[in-house]
Amino acid sequence: MVSFALHGIGVSDGIAIGRAQLISHATLEVAHYGIPAAKVAAEIERFSLAIEEVQHELEGLHGSLTRGDAPGEFGAFLDVHWMILNDPTLSEAPKRIIAEQRCNAEWALTQQMGVLVEQFEQIEDPYLRERKADIYQVGERVLKRLMGRPGSLPPPVAEEQTILVAHDLSPADVMQFKQHHYGAFLTDLGGATSHTAIVARSLNVPAVVATHNARQLIRDSEMLIVDGESGVVIVNPDRSVLSEYRLKQSEFTLERQKLKHLRSKPAETLDGEHVELHANIELPEDIEQALDNGASGIGLFRSEFLFLNRDGLPSEDEQFEAYRAVVTGMNGKPVTIRTFDLGADKHKEGLAGLARVAPNPALGLRAVRFCLAEPRLFSTQLRAILRASHYGRIQ
């Protein structure tokens, strides 16, 4: 077997050695065929059903956050995908294409995705321009539903450590690494500031993105070395290269273990200036990890978890118990609670009975505007926070 190297962008440090497992990419395999006029309505309904199924899929992923095994930013990334999915430019425009061109739903969605991505390409800001990846990832989920493919990643097929090779992966895909124990991943697309890269760093999963054609050049079960720091991927390495990288892998693991001993040391600059390092959390259970990593406080407690997987509003007592658990768990260290960031289709399943749920997310009725428009909801939360402040430093 021929040995060769690929170069991309290393977005998450670490070295992984294992067998390649290729993931299919729905967008590359979309067929285009015509639909008789009599079946256009049924095709539109098929597309609508796929949108609904992905909505349920994202809701289920959001519900998994309650187990406390998700990175702190994961909920926010899911919210972005939820808003993209429910935006009319993605959920309604393909229906018009189906009706006007009498084409299959997969083709209509792919055409609309191309239009949206082209608009993002015109944005000058590199971070915002890279958000086109979120369009691809949401569209990919809908396409897989339309094509009858599973939306989740398959389990590893090799007994050795498995390295995923894909055209692109979403943050939700990477989250499944905790369940399936993949060793690393590499993708054709992506960038250092992509949401997928951020989740990979949160999970300490070595990753290389923007390899351009890795999925075309690599075959299933080929031996790979992924260097997440340098952005190098070596395919079918010889024995000497394998030995070299196994040594580097051991050195990296040893260095990370050494760094763990510094977690209890005070955070100071070289000239003695003290720095407060606070953690962002989604759930009360996250405080254990925050303290394990030496956090001197909670800089942001996202309280929206109280609306997950429920049909009604959380009571004052329920909120109080959650806030008190965090405050007492931090044992006198400061805790900053963000009031509910709701509205704009965020956690709408938990807002039943409220009159001001905005039908159009673009109108901006969310977060503090939403809370001010719903004083009963806001006052209940403020009372719960005030009661919890008796047990520690809340701000």
N, C-alpha and C positions, 0 to 999 in steps of 0.2 A: 504494500500500500504506500502511496506517495504521501510524504509529509510536507505540509505547507503551513503558512501563518496568515492569519487575517488580522486587520487592524481596525479598531473602532474607538469608541469613547468609553473609558473605564469610569463607571458611575458609582460603584460600590466596592470598596477594598476587599481584598482577600484572594486566595488562590484555590481553585477547585479542579480536581482531576477526576474524570469519569466518562461514561458513555453517553453519546448524543441520543436525544429523543426528539424527533421533529414533530412540530405541531402544524396542522393544516391551517391555511389562511383562506377564509371564505371569500374575501373580496377578490382574490386572484382567480377564483374558479366560478364566477357568476356567469350563467348562460343568459342569452337574450332570445326570447321567442315571443311571438304574437299571441294575443288573447282574443277570442271571438267576442263580438259586442255583447252577446248574451251572457258572457261570463265575467265581464268587467266588474260588476258589483260584487261577485263572489271573490274576485282577486283582491279588491279593496278590503273586503272583510277579512281575508287571510292576512293581509298586512296589518290591519288593526289588531287582530288577535296576537300577532307576533309582538307588537308594541306592548300590549297588556301583559304578555308572558314575561317580557324583559322587565317591566315595572315590578312584577311580583318577585322576579329574581333579585333585583336590586334591593327590594324591601327585605328579602330574606338575608342578604349579605349584611344589610344594616342591622338586622336583628342579631346577627352573630357577634356584633360588637359587645353585646351584653355579657358575653363570656369573658370579657376582659383580656382577650389574646390578640388585640389589634393594635397597630401603631397609632399614635395619637392623632395623626392627620388623616387617617383612613376614612373616617366619617365625612370629613369635608370633601374628599375626593369623590366619594359616592354621591354626595349632594350635587357636585358639578355634573356628574354623569346623569343623574336624575333630571336635572334642569335641561340638559341637552336633549335627552330623550323626549321630554314633554314640550320642547319648543316646537311651534308649528312648522318651522323651516325643516324639521326632520320628521315630525310625526304626521303632518298634513300635506306638505308639498308633494311627497311621492304619490299620494292618492290622486292628485291632479295629473301627474305624469302617466299613471296607469290609465286614467280615463281618456286623456288626450292622445296618447301614443298607442293605447291598447297593447301594452307590454306587461310582462310578468313583474311581480312586486320586487323581486331581487334586483332586476335591472333598473327599475325606477328608483329604488333606494340608492343604488350605486351611483346613478347619474346625479342625484341630489347631493350625495356626499361629496362628489367631485366639485360641484358648484360651491359648497360651503368651504371646502378646503382651499379652493382658489381664492376665496375672499380672505381667509386667514393668511395666505401667502403674501398678500398685499400689505399686511401690517408691518410697520417698521420696527416696533419693539420686539426683540428676539424672544423674550419670555412669552408675550401674548401670541406671537406667531407660532410658537411651539404648541399652543393649545389645540392646534389642528389635530394633534394625536388623539385628543379626547373625542373629537368627531369620528375619527376612524374607529376608535375602540367601542364607542356606543353603537355605531353602525354595524360593526362586526358582530356584536351580540344579537342584534335584530336579524342580521343575515343568517346566522347560525340557527336561529329559531325557524326562519322561513325554510331553511334547507334541511331541517330535521336533525341537526347536529347538537350534541350536548354543549351547554354554555360553560361548563366547568372544565378544568384541566383533567386529563386522564392520569391515573396513578402511574408511578414509575414502572417500566417494564423490565429493567435490568436489575440484577442482584447487586451490582456495583453501584456506586454513586451515579445519579442521573443528572445530566445537564440538558436543559431545555433549549432548543433552537427554534426560533419563531420569526415570522416576519415582523410581528409586533405583539406586545403583551400589555394588558391593562393593569392598573393597580389592583383590581379585584382578582385578576389571575395570579399576580405575585403573592397576594395574601394567602392563597392556597398552599404556598410553599410550607407553611407551618403544619399543614395537614399531611402533605405528601413527602416532605423532607427531600426536595430536590437540592442538589448541591450548588447550582448556579444557573444563570441563563444568559443567552446572547440573542440579540434581535437585529434585523436589518435596519429598522427605523429607530427613532428615539433621540433623546438629548440629555444633557447633564441636569437640566432643570425640569424634566418631565415628571409628572406625578408618579409614574412607574419607577423612575430612578429614586425618588424620595422614599417610596415604600421599601424598595430594595435596601437602601441604607438603613432604614429603621429596623429591618429584620436581619441585618448583617449578612445579606446574601450576595456573594460576588456576582458582578454583572458587567457585561460589555454591550453597548448599544451602538447603533449607526454603523454596523459592519457592511451595510448595503446589499450584500448577496450571500450571506452565510447560509441561509436556508437552501439556496440553490446548489452551493458547493459542497455542503456537508451531507453525509449519508447517515441513516439510522445506525446506531451501535458503534460508530467510529469513536476511537479514543480521543478525548479533548483535554486540553489544559486551558483554563480560563484565568487570566490575570486581571482582576478587577481594578487594579491600581494603574497599570500601564496601558490597559485597553488592548492587550494582545491575546489572540486565541490561536493555539497551536493544534493542528489537526494531525492525528497519527504520529505523535512524537516518537523518536527512537529512545532506546534505553538510557542513553546518557542525558538526554533532555528531561526525561521522566525523573531520573535521579536528582537532577539539579532542581527541578521544581518541587519535588517532594521535600527537599531540604528547605527551600524557601517557604513552603507551606508550614513546616514545623517551626521555623523561625518566626513567621507571622503569628502563629498561635501562641507561641511563648511570649512575644511582645505584647499581645493583647492581654494575656494573663497578668503581665507586669503592670499594665496600665490600671487594672482593676484595683491594685493596692493603693492607687492614688485617689480613689473616690472619696475617701474620708479626709483627705488633706484639704486645708482651706484654699479657696480659689483666690489667688493673688497674682498681680502682675510682678515683674522682676523688681520694680521700684517699691513694692510693698503695698500697692493700692488694692484694697479688698473688692472683689467682684461677687455680686449675688447671682447665683445660678438657680433659676426656677424652672420647673417642669410644666408642660401643658398636658392635661389629662382629659379623657372622655368620660371615665367611669370612676366611681369610688374605689374599685379594685385596683386602679392604676397607681394608687399612692405607694403600694409596695415596691413597684419597679422604680418609681421616682426616688424613694428613699434609698433603695439599693444602689442607685447611681449617684448618690450624694447631693440630691437637690436640697437647697436651703429654703424652699417654699414652692407653692403652686402659683405660677404666673398666669394661668388661664384654665379654669374649670368650665368646660362646655356642659351646660346643664340640659341640653336638648335630649340626652339619653332617656329622660323621664317620659318622653313621648313615644318611645319605640314600642312597636307591637302592642298597641292598645287602642281602644275605641273611644275612650273618654279622657278628660283632663285629670292630671295628677292632683291629689288633694294637698292641702297645706301640710298636714302631718307627714304624708309620704315624702314631700320635698324636704321638710325639716330633717327627717331621719337620714336622708341621703347627704345633705349638706353637713349635718353633725358628724356623720361617719368620716367624712373627709377631714374636717377640722380636727377632730380628736385624733385621727390617725396621723396627722402631721405634727401632733404633740407640740403645739405652741408656735410652729412656724407659720408664716403668713400664707393665706389662701385667697386668691382673687377669683371670684365667681362671676362669670359672664351671664347676664340675664338672657332669657330664651332668645335664640336666633331662629325665629320661626317665620312662617309665611313663604311666599314664592315657591309653593309646592313642597317645602321641607316638612317632613313628618306630618303630612296632612291627615293621615289616618288617626292621629291623636288629637285632632282639633275639632272633632265632631261637636256640633252645638254652638260653635262660634259663628257669628253672622258676617264677619269681615275677612273671610278667607278670600284672597285676591284671585280672580279668575285668570289674570294675566301677570306672570312673574315680572315682566318688564316694567310694570307700574311702580315697583319698589316698595310695596306694602309688606315689609319684613323687618325682622330684628326689633330695634327700639321703636320704629314707627308702628309696627304691628302691635307691640306691647302697649303703646300709648293709645292705640285705637281700641284695645281690649283691656280697659282698666281692671276688670274683675280678675282676669288672668294675671296681670302684672302685679296687682296688689297682693294677691295670694302668694306669689313668689317672693315679693319683698318682705312680707311678714315671716315667711319660712326662713329667709336668710337672716333677718333680724334675730329671730329666736336662736338660730344656730350660732350666732356671733357670741352668745353667752359662753360658749365652750372653747373659743379660740380666737385667733386673729383673722377676721374676714374683712376683705376690702373689695 
